[in-house]
Amino acid sequence: MAPKWQAAVLVAGVVCVVGVGAGVVYSAVHEDPEPCVVRGFASPPAQRAIKSACAELDAKRPYVWGGGHGRAPGASGGGFDCSGLMRWAWYRSTGVDYGPDPTRTQGQAMVRHGFAALADPHNDDAYRPGDVIVWRGHTAMVIGDGLMVQAENGHAGLTVKSISTQDEQAVTGVFRYSRA
């Protein structure tokens, strides 16, 4: 039996469809506050890395814990986790695989493969598009204008968010690709 009326309501980014005589259907709308694009000056490798990460977001690739940590770079289990997405984006940009390291050792692996650690990782004024920020337990890439692209979590998926949404004090390193 079809409901006599239906209404769609947008509340805080969530669409709810309600019908009399029918159950409530809920689906989250995952719209990023800003489009995933390079913002400002970026080296050619940084531009390619950002475009690669953004392509996965645009393709609605899911967040998968451990995704991207297989023997070869790329989605595994159908998606990426935060450090797996960074590995894939930079592999697509440079052709260099810095390995399946988890977040806690990713910075060391990056330094061994052409990245330089910024002297002061807490100076966000020094961040440039393409820089990879590593926090305790999370990794994301700066796209510019105070924004980052990331594989956030299983609920949110791949997103563009303000860098300020992460705990600044928990930053353990910021890494910039230093090869031409």
GROMACS elastic network, one bead per residue, 0.5 to 0.9 nm:
[ bonds ]
;  ai    aj funct       b0    kb
    1    21     6  0.81109   500
    1    22     6  0.85778   500
    2     5     6  0.85823   500
    2    19     6  0.87351   500
    2    20     6  0.87653   500
    2    21     6  0.76374   500
    2    22     6  0.76650   500
    3     6     6  0.70086   500
    3    19     6  0.56273   500
    3    20     6  0.51808   500
    3    21     6  0.52731   500
    3    22     6  0.60629   500
    4    19     6  0.73279   500
    4    20     6  0.61561   500
    4    21     6  0.75718   500
    5    18     6  0.83683   500
    5    19     6  0.56883   500
    5    20     6  0.61008   500
    5    21     6  0.89112   500
    6    17     6  0.68466   500
    6    18     6  0.55374   500
    6    20     6  0.69167   500
    7    16     6  0.81673   500
    7    17     6  0.57103   500
    7    18     6  0.54223   500
    7    19     6  0.65909   500
    8    15     6  0.66832   500
    8    16     6  0.57415   500
    8    18     6  0.65413   500
    9    14     6  0.80270   500
    9    15     6  0.57013   500
    9    16     6  0.54234   500
    9    17     6  0.65472   500
    9    18     6  0.82087   500
   10    13     6  0.61620   500
   10    14     6  0.55950   500
   10    16     6  0.67171   500
   11    14     6  0.53101   500
   11    15     6  0.66176   500
   11    16     6  0.79486   500
   12    15     6  0.85377   500
   13    28     6  0.73554   500
   13    29     6  0.60000   500
   13    30     6  0.76518   500
   13    31     6  0.76834   500
   14    26     6  0.78903   500
   14    27     6  0.67832   500
   14    28     6  0.50272   500
   14    29     6  0.54640   500
   14    30     6  0.83905   500
   15    25     6  0.87873   500
   15    26     6  0.66111   500
   15    27     6  0.60327   500
   15    28     6  0.63257   500
   15    29     6  0.65735   500
   16    24     6  0.72172   500
   16    25     6  0.61240   500
   16    26     6  0.50259   500
   16    27     6  0.66972   500
   16    28     6  0.84339   500
   17    24     6  0.62010   500
   17    25     6  0.54457   500
   17    26     6  0.67097   500
   17    27     6  0.86757   500
   18    22     6  0.75114   500
   18    23     6  0.71030   500
   18    24     6  0.51196   500
   18    25     6  0.67010   500
   18    26     6  0.88410   500
   19    22     6  0.52474   500
   19    23     6  0.68262   500
   19    24     6  0.69263   500
   19    25     6  0.88468   500
   20    23     6  0.79138   500
   22    25     6  0.89525   500
   30   156     6  0.70710   500
   30   157     6  0.83757   500
   30   159     6  0.83373   500
   31    34     6  0.84285   500
   31   159     6  0.83845   500
   32    35     6  0.66165   500
   32    36     6  0.82227   500
   32   159     6  0.61537   500
   32   160     6  0.57456   500
   32   161     6  0.73373   500
   33   159     6  0.89418   500
   33   160     6  0.70827   500
   33   161     6  0.71649   500
   34    37     6  0.86504   500
   34   147     6  0.84423   500
   34   160     6  0.65875   500
   34   161     6  0.77133   500
   35    54     6  0.88684   500
   35   160     6  0.73257   500
   36    39     6  0.89049   500
   36    50     6  0.82572   500
   36    51     6  0.81443   500
   36    53     6  0.86386   500
   36    54     6  0.54904   500
   36    55     6  0.85612   500
   36    57     6  0.78888   500
   36    58     6  0.81154   500
   36   143     6  0.75948   500
   36   148     6  0.85159   500
   36   149     6  0.70443   500
   36   159     6  0.83487   500
   36   160     6  0.63197   500
   37    47     6  0.89552   500
   37    50     6  0.72040   500
   37    51     6  0.69012   500
   37    54     6  0.69335   500
   37   143     6  0.67490   500
   37   144     6  0.86395   500
   38    41     6  0.80530   500
   38    42     6  0.74260   500
   38    46     6  0.87043   500
   38    47     6  0.64048   500
   38    50     6  0.64450   500
   38    51     6  0.73221   500
   38   129     6  0.67889   500
   38   130     6  0.84812   500
   38   142     6  0.88869   500
   38   143     6  0.52581   500
   38   144     6  0.65916   500
   39    42     6  0.79447   500
   39   129     6  0.69051   500
   39   143     6  0.58056   500
   39   145     6  0.62818   500
   39   147     6  0.87825   500
   40   128     6  0.82739   500
   40   129     6  0.71369   500
   40   143     6  0.82333   500
   40   144     6  0.60933   500
   40   145     6  0.75346   500
   41    47     6  0.87568   500
   41   128     6  0.77306   500
   41   129     6  0.71039   500
   41   144     6  0.84373   500
   42    45     6  0.79629   500
   42    46     6  0.56645   500
   42    47     6  0.57196   500
   42   128     6  0.69926   500
   42   129     6  0.54796   500
   42   130     6  0.69055   500
   42   143     6  0.87924   500
   42   144     6  0.88118   500
   43    46     6  0.51347   500
   43    47     6  0.61246   500
   43    48     6  0.87045   500
   43   129     6  0.82562   500
   43   130     6  0.80976   500
   43   180     6  0.83620   500
   44    47     6  0.50396   500
   44    48     6  0.62901   500
   44    49     6  0.86832   500
   44    93     6  0.86401   500
   44   180     6  0.83419   500
   45    48     6  0.51786   500
   45    49     6  0.61914   500
   45    50     6  0.86874   500
   45    90     6  0.80277   500
   45    93     6  0.55878   500
   45    94     6  0.65359   500
   45   130     6  0.80802   500
   45   177     6  0.77107   500
   45   179     6  0.86312   500
   45   180     6  0.76623   500
   46    49     6  0.50378   500
   46    50     6  0.61202   500
   46    51     6  0.84841   500
   46    90     6  0.81387   500
   46    93     6  0.74421   500
   46   129     6  0.65797   500
   46   131     6  0.76962   500
   46   143     6  0.89653   500
   46   176     6  0.86490   500
   46   177     6  0.74721   500
   47    50     6  0.53009   500
   47    51     6  0.61399   500
   47    52     6  0.86039   500
   47    93     6  0.81431   500
   47   129     6  0.76770   500
   47   130     6  0.69152   500
   47   143     6  0.88174   500
   48    51     6  0.50663   500
   48    52     6  0.60859   500
   48    53     6  0.87107   500
   48    89     6  0.78016   500
   48    90     6  0.79900   500
   48    92     6  0.74536   500
   48    94     6  0.83390   500
   48   130     6  0.87975   500
   49    52     6  0.50661   500
   49    53     6  0.62936   500
   49    54     6  0.85491   500
   49    86     6  0.82597   500
   49    88     6  0.84449   500
   49    90     6  0.51316   500
   49    91     6  0.79332   500
   49    92     6  0.66788   500
   49    94     6  0.81249   500
   49   130     6  0.67056   500
   49   141     6  0.88726   500
   50    53     6  0.51812   500
   50    54     6  0.60098   500
   50    55     6  0.84628   500
   50    89     6  0.68941   500
   50    90     6  0.84370   500
   50    93     6  0.85708   500
   50   129     6  0.77818   500
   50   130     6  0.61879   500
   50   141     6  0.74640   500
   50   142     6  0.81701   500
   50   143     6  0.65780   500
   50   149     6  0.79452   500
   51    54     6  0.50186   500
   51    55     6  0.59776   500
   51    56     6  0.87781   500
   51    89     6  0.79124   500
   51    93     6  0.87606   500
   52    55     6  0.51105   500
   52    56     6  0.66681   500
   52    57     6  0.89673   500
   52    88     6  0.78432   500
   52    89     6  0.50272   500
   52    90     6  0.79883   500
   52    92     6  0.66305   500
   52    93     6  0.73709   500
   53    56     6  0.53700   500
   53    57     6  0.65950   500
   53    58     6  0.88151   500
   53    85     6  0.66880   500
   53    86     6  0.73708   500
   53    88     6  0.77184   500
   53    89     6  0.52226   500
   53    90     6  0.86422   500
   53   141     6  0.84891   500
   53   149     6  0.71077   500
   53   150     6  0.79767   500
   53   158     6  0.89964   500
   54    58     6  0.60192   500
   54    59     6  0.84511   500
   54    89     6  0.88262   500
   54   149     6  0.71552   500
   54   158     6  0.88039   500
   54   159     6  0.89180   500
   54   160     6  0.88286   500
   55    59     6  0.60278   500
   55    60     6  0.85669   500
   55    61     6  0.88986   500
   56    59     6  0.50170   500
   56    60     6  0.63183   500
   56    61     6  0.54440   500
   56    62     6  0.86705   500
   56    79     6  0.88236   500
   56    85     6  0.84547   500
   56   158     6  0.77906   500
   57    60     6  0.50102   500
   57    61     6  0.59327   500
   57    62     6  0.82880   500
   57   149     6  0.83645   500
   57   150     6  0.86181   500
   57   151     6  0.84561   500
   57   157     6  0.82741   500
   57   158     6  0.53535   500
   57   159     6  0.67267   500
   57   160     6  0.86267   500
   58    61     6  0.76523   500
   58   158     6  0.88411   500
   60   157     6  0.79870   500
   60   158     6  0.73289   500
   61    75     6  0.85912   500
   61    78     6  0.73871   500
   61    79     6  0.56048   500
   61    80     6  0.75636   500
   61   157     6  0.76093   500
   61   158     6  0.70865   500
   62    78     6  0.70262   500
   62    80     6  0.67418   500
   62    81     6  0.86346   500
   62   151     6  0.81424   500
   62   153     6  0.88822   500
   62   154     6  0.74218   500
   62   156     6  0.87623   500
   62   157     6  0.53260   500
   62   158     6  0.66519   500
   63    67     6  0.74064   500
   63    78     6  0.84417   500
   63    79     6  0.54704   500
   63    80     6  0.51475   500
   63    81     6  0.54709   500
   63    82     6  0.80263   500
   63   151     6  0.58328   500
   63   152     6  0.71111   500
   63   153     6  0.58377   500
   63   154     6  0.51986   500
   63   155     6  0.80023   500
   63   156     6  0.78935   500
   63   158     6  0.63056   500
   64    68     6  0.85155   500
   64    75     6  0.87819   500
   64    76     6  0.79017   500
   64    77     6  0.66510   500
   64    78     6  0.71565   500
   64    79     6  0.50939   500
   64    80     6  0.50580   500
   64    81     6  0.53164   500
   64    82     6  0.89599   500
   64   151     6  0.85918   500
   64   153     6  0.78468   500
   64   154     6  0.66067   500
   64   157     6  0.83735   500
   65    68     6  0.88817   500
   65    77     6  0.86239   500
   65    79     6  0.83344   500
   65    80     6  0.69218   500
   65    81     6  0.51727   500
   65    82     6  0.84485   500
   65   153     6  0.80987   500
   65   154     6  0.77644   500
   66    69     6  0.58244   500
   66    70     6  0.83792   500
   66    76     6  0.76883   500
   66    77     6  0.81438   500
   66    79     6  0.86959   500
   66    80     6  0.68357   500
   66    81     6  0.56934   500
   66    82     6  0.86918   500
   66    83     6  0.85862   500
   66    84     6  0.71681   500
   66   102     6  0.84556   500
   67    70     6  0.75920   500
   67    74     6  0.80639   500
   67    75     6  0.57423   500
   67    77     6  0.59464   500
   67    78     6  0.72950   500
   67    79     6  0.52769   500
   67    81     6  0.50273   500
   67    82     6  0.83867   500
   67    83     6  0.86187   500
   67    84     6  0.58412   500
   67    85     6  0.79192   500
   68    71     6  0.88366   500
   68    72     6  0.81089   500
   68    73     6  0.59705   500
   68    74     6  0.51530   500
   68    76     6  0.52274   500
   68    77     6  0.82758   500
   68    79     6  0.70268   500
   68    80     6  0.50790   500
   68    81     6  0.66989   500
   68    82     6  0.87377   500
   68    83     6  0.76429   500
   68    85     6  0.63632   500
   68    86     6  0.87903   500
   68    87     6  0.72717   500
   68    88     6  0.69116   500
   68   100     6  0.72955   500
   69    72     6  0.75776   500
   69    73     6  0.69143   500
   69    74     6  0.78289   500
   69    75     6  0.80683   500
   69    76     6  0.71141   500
   69    80     6  0.82501   500
   69    81     6  0.85456   500
   69    83     6  0.82562   500
   69    84     6  0.56682   500
   69    87     6  0.83592   500
   69    99     6  0.78159   500
   69   101     6  0.73064   500
   69   102     6  0.79305   500
   70    73     6  0.65194   500
   70    74     6  0.75885   500
   70    75     6  0.82273   500
   70    76     6  0.65817   500
   70    84     6  0.88870   500
   70    99     6  0.88725   500
   70   100     6  0.65503   500
   71    99     6  0.79831   500
   71   100     6  0.71625   500
   72    97     6  0.79709   500
   72    99     6  0.80487   500
   72   100     6  0.81025   500
   73    76     6  0.86491   500
   73    84     6  0.77788   500
   73    87     6  0.66678   500
   73    88     6  0.54022   500
   73    91     6  0.69938   500
   73    92     6  0.87903   500
   73    97     6  0.68883   500
   73    99     6  0.77455   500
   73   100     6  0.76644   500
   74    79     6  0.82882   500
   74    80     6  0.79592   500
   74    84     6  0.76648   500
   74    85     6  0.79779   500
   74    87     6  0.80949   500
   74    88     6  0.54621   500
   74    89     6  0.88241   500
   74    91     6  0.87862   500
   75    78     6  0.56735   500
   75    80     6  0.55277   500
   75    81     6  0.89752   500
   75    84     6  0.77159   500
   75    85     6  0.79623   500
   75    88     6  0.78187   500
   76    79     6  0.55691   500
   76    80     6  0.67329   500
   76    84     6  0.89436   500
   77    80     6  0.79387   500
   79    84     6  0.87903   500
   79    85     6  0.85157   500
   80    83     6  0.78854   500
   80    84     6  0.53728   500
   80    85     6  0.53790   500
   80    88     6  0.87613   500
   80   151     6  0.66983   500
   80   158     6  0.85255   500
   81    84     6  0.51913   500
   81    85     6  0.60805   500
   81    86     6  0.88072   500
   81   150     6  0.85088   500
   81   151     6  0.54632   500
   81   152     6  0.75626   500
   81   153     6  0.74802   500
   81   154     6  0.88186   500
   81   157     6  0.88854   500
   81   158     6  0.87618   500
   82    85     6  0.53727   500
   82    86     6  0.66338   500
   82    87     6  0.89066   500
   82   103     6  0.79313   500
   82   138     6  0.63525   500
   82   139     6  0.53875   500
   82   140     6  0.65099   500
   82   150     6  0.59698   500
   82   152     6  0.65501   500
   82   153     6  0.81529   500
   82   158     6  0.86113   500
   83    86     6  0.51168   500
   83    87     6  0.62112   500
   83    88     6  0.86876   500
   83   100     6  0.82885   500
   83   101     6  0.77415   500
   83   102     6  0.63121   500
   83   103     6  0.56991   500
   83   106     6  0.73452   500
   83   134     6  0.88499   500
   83   138     6  0.73525   500
   83   139     6  0.56153   500
   83   140     6  0.75646   500
   83   150     6  0.87975   500
   83   151     6  0.80925   500
   84    87     6  0.50486   500
   84    88     6  0.62059   500
   84    89     6  0.86475   500
   84   100     6  0.71418   500
   84   101     6  0.84066   500
   84   102     6  0.79763   500
   84   103     6  0.88966   500
   84   151     6  0.85603   500
   85    88     6  0.51371   500
   85    89     6  0.61062   500
   85    90     6  0.86036   500
   85   139     6  0.88917   500
   85   140     6  0.84219   500
   85   150     6  0.74317   500
   85   151     6  0.66795   500
   86    89     6  0.51771   500
   86    90     6  0.61389   500
   86    91     6  0.83768   500
   86   132     6  0.75803   500
   86   139     6  0.75490   500
   86   140     6  0.69955   500
   86   141     6  0.71503   500
   86   150     6  0.81757   500
   86   151     6  0.89032   500
   87    90     6  0.54695   500
   87    91     6  0.60187   500
   87    92     6  0.86055   500
   87    97     6  0.69747   500
   87    98     6  0.69324   500
   87    99     6  0.72573   500
   87   100     6  0.73806   500
   87   101     6  0.87418   500
   87   106     6  0.89126   500
   88    91     6  0.50416   500
   88    92     6  0.60661   500
   88    93     6  0.85268   500
   88    97     6  0.80773   500
   89    92     6  0.51938   500
   89    93     6  0.62281   500
   89    94     6  0.87625   500
   90    94     6  0.59570   500
   90    95     6  0.75356   500
   90    96     6  0.73475   500
   90    97     6  0.76626   500
   90    98     6  0.86267   500
   90   177     6  0.89003   500
   91    94     6  0.53389   500
   91    96     6  0.51299   500
   91    97     6  0.52893   500
   91    98     6  0.78202   500
   92    95     6  0.57673   500
   92    96     6  0.80697   500
   92    97     6  0.89263   500
   93    96     6  0.81498   500
   94    97     6  0.82834   500
   96    99     6  0.89293   500
   96   113     6  0.73813   500
   96   114     6  0.89018   500
   97   100     6  0.83773   500
   97   113     6  0.79227   500
   98   101     6  0.79148   500
   98   106     6  0.83565   500
   98   109     6  0.57594   500
   98   110     6  0.58874   500
   98   111     6  0.88407   500
   98   112     6  0.76298   500
   98   113     6  0.58351   500
   98   114     6  0.89739   500
   99   106     6  0.83657   500
   99   109     6  0.70121   500
   99   110     6  0.85676   500
  100   106     6  0.81443   500
  100   109     6  0.89432   500
  101   104     6  0.78075   500
  101   105     6  0.58587   500
  101   106     6  0.51423   500
  101   107     6  0.87830   500
  101   108     6  0.89459   500
  101   109     6  0.69702   500
  102   105     6  0.58211   500
  102   106     6  0.57191   500
  102   137     6  0.89629   500
  103   107     6  0.76179   500
  103   134     6  0.70094   500
  103   135     6  0.79959   500
  103   136     6  0.76072   500
  103   137     6  0.61301   500
  103   138     6  0.62860   500
  103   139     6  0.65115   500
  104   107     6  0.75575   500
  104   108     6  0.87951   500
  104   134     6  0.81974   500
  104   135     6  0.84452   500
  104   136     6  0.69345   500
  104   137     6  0.69000   500
  104   138     6  0.85734   500
  104   172     6  0.88810   500
  105   108     6  0.55397   500
  105   109     6  0.65622   500
  105   110     6  0.88643   500
  106   109     6  0.51406   500
  106   110     6  0.61426   500
  106   111     6  0.87409   500
  106   134     6  0.80451   500
  106   139     6  0.88293   500
  107   110     6  0.50190   500
  107   111     6  0.62552   500
  107   112     6  0.87481   500
  107   115     6  0.85027   500
  107   117     6  0.78283   500
  107   132     6  0.87265   500
  107   133     6  0.89505   500
  107   134     6  0.72606   500
  107   172     6  0.87148   500
  107   173     6  0.68980   500
  107   174     6  0.78765   500
  107   175     6  0.69036   500
  108   111     6  0.52234   500
  108   112     6  0.64633   500
  108   113     6  0.89169   500
  109   112     6  0.51979   500
  109   113     6  0.65493   500
  109   115     6  0.88218   500
  110   113     6  0.50906   500
  110   114     6  0.65728   500
  110   115     6  0.53670   500
  110   116     6  0.78500   500
  110   117     6  0.88303   500
  110   175     6  0.74297   500
  110   176     6  0.88807   500
  110   177     6  0.83695   500
  111   114     6  0.57562   500
  111   116     6  0.56298   500
  111   117     6  0.70117   500
  111   175     6  0.77027   500
  111   176     6  0.89506   500
  111   177     6  0.86821   500
  112   115     6  0.71725   500
  112   116     6  0.89215   500
  113   177     6  0.86984   500
  114   176     6  0.84634   500
  114   177     6  0.58739   500
  114   178     6  0.57093   500
  114   179     6  0.58256   500
  115   175     6  0.58884   500
  115   176     6  0.51847   500
  115   178     6  0.52092   500
  115   179     6  0.74698   500
  116   119     6  0.89885   500
  116   174     6  0.83640   500
  116   175     6  0.54980   500
  116   176     6  0.53447   500
  116   177     6  0.63404   500
  116   178     6  0.60436   500
  117   120     6  0.85306   500
  117   121     6  0.79635   500
  117   173     6  0.66175   500
  117   174     6  0.56886   500
  117   176     6  0.64710   500
  117   177     6  0.89787   500
  118   121     6  0.57247   500
  118   126     6  0.84124   500
  118   127     6  0.87411   500
  118   173     6  0.71967   500
  118   174     6  0.55873   500
  118   175     6  0.60784   500
  118   176     6  0.72156   500
  119   123     6  0.89564   500
  119   173     6  0.87593   500
  119   174     6  0.85141   500
  120   123     6  0.56644   500
  120   124     6  0.87093   500
  120   126     6  0.84893   500
  120   173     6  0.81647   500
  120   174     6  0.81796   500
  121   124     6  0.72023   500
  121   126     6  0.84715   500
  121   127     6  0.85239   500
  121   133     6  0.80838   500
  121   171     6  0.67160   500
  121   172     6  0.70852   500
  121   173     6  0.52664   500
  121   174     6  0.52543   500
  121   175     6  0.85605   500
  122   125     6  0.87647   500
  122   126     6  0.88906   500
  122   168     6  0.67523   500
  122   169     6  0.73411   500
  122   171     6  0.67972   500
  122   172     6  0.86635   500
  122   173     6  0.82581   500
  122   174     6  0.84686   500
  123   126     6  0.57471   500
  123   127     6  0.74197   500
  124   127     6  0.52128   500
  124   128     6  0.88338   500
  124   146     6  0.83303   500
  124   163     6  0.88966   500
  124   168     6  0.89471   500
  125   128     6  0.84256   500
  127   130     6  0.85939   500
  127   131     6  0.64506   500
  127   133     6  0.89235   500
  127   142     6  0.72287   500
  127   144     6  0.80129   500
  127   146     6  0.85818   500
  127   174     6  0.80652   500
  127   176     6  0.88682   500
  128   131     6  0.57199   500
  128   142     6  0.65551   500
  128   143     6  0.75149   500
  128   144     6  0.63492   500
  128   176     6  0.82242   500
  129   132     6  0.87724   500
  129   141     6  0.75199   500
  129   145     6  0.85861   500
  129   147     6  0.89876   500
  129   148     6  0.86008   500
  130   141     6  0.58040   500
  130   142     6  0.53250   500
  130   143     6  0.60966   500
  130   144     6  0.82068   500
  130   175     6  0.88103   500
  130   176     6  0.69628   500
  130   177     6  0.78167   500
  131   140     6  0.84648   500
  131   141     6  0.56651   500
  131   142     6  0.53441   500
  131   143     6  0.80406   500
  131   174     6  0.64775   500
  131   175     6  0.55419   500
  131   177     6  0.73521   500
  132   139     6  0.69141   500
  132   140     6  0.57277   500
  132   142     6  0.63743   500
  132   173     6  0.82641   500
  132   174     6  0.55493   500
  132   175     6  0.51164   500
  132   176     6  0.65770   500
  132   177     6  0.88070   500
  133   138     6  0.83140   500
  133   139     6  0.56555   500
  133   140     6  0.54696   500
  133   141     6  0.61415   500
  133   142     6  0.73428   500
  133   171     6  0.70981   500
  133   172     6  0.79666   500
  133   173     6  0.60909   500
  133   175     6  0.65341   500
  134   137     6  0.77901   500
  134   138     6  0.59672   500
  134   140     6  0.68181   500
  134   141     6  0.89417   500
  134   170     6  0.85367   500
  134   171     6  0.58196   500
  134   172     6  0.56598   500
  134   173     6  0.52547   500
  134   174     6  0.60951   500
  134   175     6  0.81263   500
  135   138     6  0.50260   500
  135   139     6  0.61098   500
  135   140     6  0.86833   500
  135   166     6  0.81992   500
  135   167     6  0.79642   500
  135   168     6  0.82090   500
  135   169     6  0.84967   500
  135   170     6  0.52587   500
  135   172     6  0.51960   500
  135   173     6  0.70555   500
  135   174     6  0.88737   500
  136   139     6  0.83984   500
  136   170     6  0.57103   500
  136   171     6  0.65891   500
  136   172     6  0.64565   500
  137   170     6  0.89018   500
  138   150     6  0.89414   500
  138   152     6  0.82909   500
  138   166     6  0.89814   500
  139   150     6  0.71326   500
  139   151     6  0.82469   500
  139   152     6  0.89030   500
  140   148     6  0.62011   500
  140   149     6  0.59145   500
  140   151     6  0.74556   500
  140   152     6  0.85703   500
  140   163     6  0.87829   500
  141   147     6  0.85057   500
  141   148     6  0.52180   500
  141   149     6  0.54084   500
  141   150     6  0.65492   500
  142   145     6  0.85531   500
  142   146     6  0.74223   500
  142   147     6  0.59943   500
  142   149     6  0.65843   500
  142   163     6  0.78294   500
  143   146     6  0.76587   500
  143   147     6  0.57031   500
  143   148     6  0.51976   500
  143   149     6  0.66524   500
  143   160     6  0.87597   500
  144   147     6  0.54915   500
  144   148     6  0.71565   500
  145   148     6  0.87516   500
  145   162     6  0.86186   500
  146   161     6  0.85811   500
  146   162     6  0.57609   500
  146   163     6  0.57248   500
  146   164     6  0.76414   500
  147   160     6  0.66647   500
  147   161     6  0.55796   500
  147   163     6  0.53407   500
  147   164     6  0.83466   500
  148   159     6  0.82141   500
  148   160     6  0.55488   500
  148   161     6  0.56094   500
  148   162     6  0.61682   500
  148   163     6  0.58481   500
  149   152     6  0.86899   500
  149   158     6  0.73319   500
  149   159     6  0.57770   500
  149   161     6  0.66818   500
  149   162     6  0.89183   500
  150   153     6  0.89760   500
  150   157     6  0.84002   500
  150   158     6  0.55699   500
  150   159     6  0.55365   500
  150   160     6  0.64746   500
  150   161     6  0.79389   500
  151   154     6  0.85830   500
  151   156     6  0.82332   500
  151   157     6  0.57863   500
  151   159     6  0.63475   500
  151   160     6  0.89413   500
  152   155     6  0.81465   500
  152   156     6  0.61150   500
  152   157     6  0.55784   500
  152   158     6  0.56762   500
  152   159     6  0.64014   500
  152   160     6  0.89554   500
  153   156     6  0.55078   500
  153   157     6  0.53534   500
  153   158     6  0.75521   500
  154   157     6  0.54805   500
  154   158     6  0.88700   500
  156   159     6  0.69961   500
  161   164     6  0.83000   500
  161   165     6  0.70834   500
  162   165     6  0.56434   500
  162   166     6  0.81789   500
  163   166     6  0.60375   500
  163   167     6  0.88298   500
  163   168     6  0.85140   500
  164   167     6  0.71459   500
  164   168     6  0.71313   500
  165   168     6  0.86271   500
  166   169     6  0.88469   500
  166   170     6  0.80936   500
  166   171     6  0.86663   500
  167   170     6  0.54486   500
  167   171     6  0.72565   500
  168   171     6  0.56680   500
  169   172     6  0.82636   500
  171   174     6  0.77365   500
  175   178     6  0.89842   500
  177   180     6  0.83908   500
